[in-house]
Every structure is written in structure tokens, then in C-alpha cells.
Amino acid sequence: VVRPVHAGIEVARSDGGNIAIAYTDSDQAATTASYDEQTNTVNIALGTDETSKGFVDIAQLVNDIPALSDGTELTATVIDSDGEETTGPSQRLNLTADDFNPNTTNFEPKLNGDLIFELKGSKGSETFQFSGGATALQIADAVNLVSDSIGVVASTENGLNFTSQDYGSGESVEIEVIGEGDGGAFESNLSETLALGSDVEATVNGVKAGGSGNKLAINTATLDLSITVEDGSSTNFSFSITGGGATFQLGPGATSTQQASLGIGSVSTGKLGGSAGRLYELGSGQSMSLTNDVHGAAKVIDEVMEKVSNMRGRLGSFKTTTLQSSLVSLSETKANLQEAMSSISDADFAQESANLTRAQVLVQSGTNVLSLANQNPRNVLSLLG
């Protein structure tokens, strides 16, 4: 028989830090509770004795855990289905770890005192002021309201994190605590106060590619390539380009120095997009339709527009700097060859005309000589007669 009374247990750190609860089933009779400072997790091993694993009993076990190495203490409370603290009967029979784990709660940290800090990004800076008790979510929301003007966004995943909006060596995040109330631990818990971005590095087919943020590009006689690495990626990967695209013959020789290749990705709705999603997902009934996720649809459209614009830019650049320049060069070469051929033809015609004139002169001279030779016999005969 299962007799539900309370919804679960909440555990909080006295310093307001993050904490999690993990339940496991144990072969031991008694239920035990311990704390792992490396993972900030309260580990509760549920024993076989049903009378020792009611909510109130487990909460008492957590409260009995000694103070942590830094003096932080843990406090456990029993909550009802509305998340409110409750007391009274707490026994639930036949409970297992699967019954408890869905109720696991991660508590967001709160400020122990007033806080003033300046946050600087690549686009500007902003000063923030919070009162004691403000949560990490409230701080993140305040930062994200002005993220476009400072170039920094905040998140509360695994604590409070500040990251730059964009990628690259030109990005940075700097935080300076101007003032903090007594007992405050915000500044002491900062992992660092200044972080600088970096550009992606890659070698493609043995040639070092130029990197800018999370984008890399390479342009050689045999390869014109640009790649955008997935946002947030920190894993090394390898690839090689073996073929593809269209090859244009730019000169008379069938060599790589007189050829250029260009390839473009697919522009189908299943391919256009990026890390936010694909264009086809904006269709009616899809996950990012205007009725399901307006913000997600806007991100997908932005990525599609950027991808298409980059593709058009590459095609326009290839046409202007490669094809048209080669066409102009070939046209000039053709005109020079035609002019040279015309000059050669003119010279040949003049030579042949001179040869003809010479031949005509020789024929006329020979005819005159023969005519004179024929007149001599007639003159002799006239003398004899």
C-alpha cells in the first residue's frame, strides 16, 4: 500500500550555493544521507526498513550531516505538492529511488548581501545593482535585458554564467565588483574576472585556414571553402575535401593553375538553417511554426538569411574576381593575337606582291630579249637580198 502524504524534500546550502539530491536503493536496512562536495550533491541511500525512510526521517538525516569544510551547513525541509514547507505525517510505504528522484530539486543560489558590479563586453559596459536575496535567475534576466548593448549574455545552467554573444578573439567578458554587503560571497566565488575569446583554428588539406570566431575559410587554386563551426563546440574534429563543385577552365592549359573550382551547399528546406533548426521546421504543425515557437522561428530565419547571403556573396565574388577578370584577360589576349595575325598577313601580302612584280619584270625582260634576238636574222636576210 502506498499512502502519499508529502511531495518531496528540499535541501538548501547556508551560503545559497547550488545543490542537488540523488536517491539510490540500498541493500542495507537503514536509510543514510551523505554529501559530495565535488558535485554539490546530497546522496540518500534508501534502506529496506520502511519505517526509516519517511520524508521527515530523511530530512532529519540531511540536517544531521556535519558542516562542510568551508563551514557551510545544509538544511532540509519537507514540501507538499505546491512546493510549500509542511509538517505532519510523512510516512510513505514501499518507496524506491524512482519514487524520489522525480522530485529532485536544484536550488538556485541567492545573494547573501547587497551587490554592485560592472559587466563589460565587446560592445560596451553596464553597471548592475541588486539587493540581498536576489537569485541567479534575477541577475541573469537583468543582464539579458541589455545584452545587445554590451555583447554579453547570462545563463543559470550549473550556476551563474556570463558569456559573450559572439565568438572570436575580438570578444571578451570582464566583471568588476564595485561593492558587496557583509557576508557576500559573489566576488569570492567568481571563477575569473576576465575572459578573452579566441578564433577557430584549422588545417584543410595541409593548408592553414583563416579563422574568425567560429568561422573558417580557405581559398587556393584548387579549393574555395568556408565553414561555420556549431555554436559552443569545443571538440576537435578532422575532415578532408576530396572533390565536388564545378570546375571552370580559365586558360588554354588543362592544369590546376589555369582552372578554378566552386561548390555550394544544398539550398533545400531540409538543409537551410543552422544550430537553431532547419527551414522546413517553420511549416504549419512543425516544432518552430509561428504558432508553436515564434522566437525559434526568428532564429532559424536569421540563420537561413545569413547562409544564403554568404552563399550569394561567394558566388558574386567568384564571378567578379575570377571569371570576369579571366574573361577580360582572355579577351585582351585574343585581341593581341588578332592584331599580330593581321600584321603577319599584311607582311605576307607585301612579300608576295613584291615577288609577283619581280616575276612580271623578269617575264617582260625575257620577252624583250627574245624579240631582239628574232630581229637579227631578218636584218641579215635583208642585207643579202
URPE-V763625 format. One record per residue. RES is the residue in one small letter. PSI is psi in whole degrees, 0 to 359 (* if undefined). Layout:
res = (RES RES)
psi = (PSI PSI)
This chain:
res = (v v r p v h a g i e v a r s d g g n i a i a y t d s d q a a t t a s y d e q t n t v n i a l g t d e t s k g f v d i a q l v n d i p a l s d g t e l t a t v i d s d g e e t t g p s q r l n l t a d d f n p n t t n f e p k l n g d l i f e l k g s k g s e t f q f s g g a t a l q i a d a v n l v s d s i g v v a s t e n g l n f t s q d y g s g e s v e i e v i g e g d g g a f e s n l s e t l a l g s d v e a t v n g v k a g g s g n k l a i n t a t l d l s i t v e d g s s t n f s f s i t g g g a t f q l g p g a t s t q q a s l g i g s v s t g k l g g s a g r l y e l g s g q s m s l t n d v h g a a k v i d e v m e k v s n m r g r l g s f k t t t l q s s l v s l s e t k a n l q e a m s s i s d a d f a q e s a n l t r a q v l v q s g t n v l s l a n q n p r n v l s l l g)
psi = (132 123 89 132 307 161 325 198 140 141 133 148 146 338 4 9 170 151 152 160 133 127 140 158 137 153 349 157 315 148 136 158 138 168 132 109 338 323 2 48 132 117 120 119 113 122 179 342 111 330 350 6 36 164 315 321 317 320 322 323 319 318 338 353 130 159 149 175 333 10 357 138 154 140 125 139 151 134 156 189 344 2 11 147 139 160 180 195 134 5 128 126 156 35 143 173 326 332 328 317 325 341 6 135 130 123 130 142 154 153 134 341 177 153 135 127 156 131 124 138 189 340 343 195 161 144 135 145 129 150 160 141 351 140 166 323 320 320 316 319 319 319 318 340 333 20 328 333 342 344 22 139 154 149 161 18 120 46 190 122 139 126 155 151 322 179 156 168 344 358 151 157 124 135 134 118 116 320 144 135 168 137 358 143 15 308 320 338 359 131 327 158 347 128 132 143 172 161 152 145 138 152 123 118 39 359 131 125 150 132 138 106 234 24 141 150 152 140 106 183 335 354 129 109 139 137 139 118 143 138 134 0 134 14 134 145 162 150 163 146 118 346 186 165 183 140 130 130 115 348 178 336 138 63 162 332 343 22 155 141 147 130 148 150 169 144 25 161 338 347 328 131 202 216 335 338 183 159 325 339 356 355 161 131 351 171 334 30 165 336 341 318 89 315 319 321 320 319 318 316 319 316 320 315 320 318 315 319 317 320 316 322 318 316 317 319 318 318 315 308 337 300 310 320 322 322 317 316 316 323 319 320 319 315 319 320 319 320 320 318 322 318 319 318 318 318 319 319 318 319 317 325 319 319 320 317 317 316 318 319 316 319 315 319 317 322 317 317 317 324 319 320 326 335 333 314 321 323 321 314 323 329 322 329 *)
